[in-house]
Amino acid sequence: MKLFSALASCVLAATLTSTSVAADDSQLQSAPASLVAELTQMCVEWAQDDEVATDALRQYVLQCVNEELSASGYVAVTEVDI
């Protein structure tokens, strides 16, 4: 019976955690276009400093922009205009 109780507690905790994460994601807002453009430019400059290959540039910048947006509490974008 203790095993069942422990399993039930784990399931309940996991459910509550996933519900709170989902609630947090739904509260994220889209970043203003001007911020995305500014981050894109910054990430392009970083890519140049890191000597990123041309064929990897778009992915590098997209990941960079999304990391910065996430750190600021915004939802990720699916593409960047380089």
URJOGI-V31259 format. One record per helix or strand of 3 or more residues. SS is the DSSP state (alpha for helix, beta for strand). FROM is the first residue (numbers start at 1). TO is the last residue. If there is no record, write none. Layout:
{{SS;FROM;TO} {SS;FROM;TO}}
This chain:
{{alpha;2;26} {alpha;33;49} {alpha;54;71}}
